[in-house]
Amino acid sequence: MMKNLLAYYIAILVPLFLILLYLAGPHNSLTFVVFLFCYVLYRGLTDGKRLIDKGVVRGQDRWKVYIPFYINHLKHFKDLYLRK
């Protein structure tokens, strides 16, 4: 699923949109920080899943992508955001 660029963009933007929608109403700042922290973890996992699905990350390094931002995202920027 993460090989499809449109599905990837939907997967990373919808949760961000929901967090921004949360800000439109009365909110608790601690809840917002928790949501933001969860989003950062989610993005790391989503980016790692995309790199695995595309075959950019080798099988033996598979566990490393589940640690958010462990793999240099600037190194794989084109693979994550531009290439189908």
Order of alpha helices (4+ residues) and beta strands (2+ residues): alpha-alpha-alpha
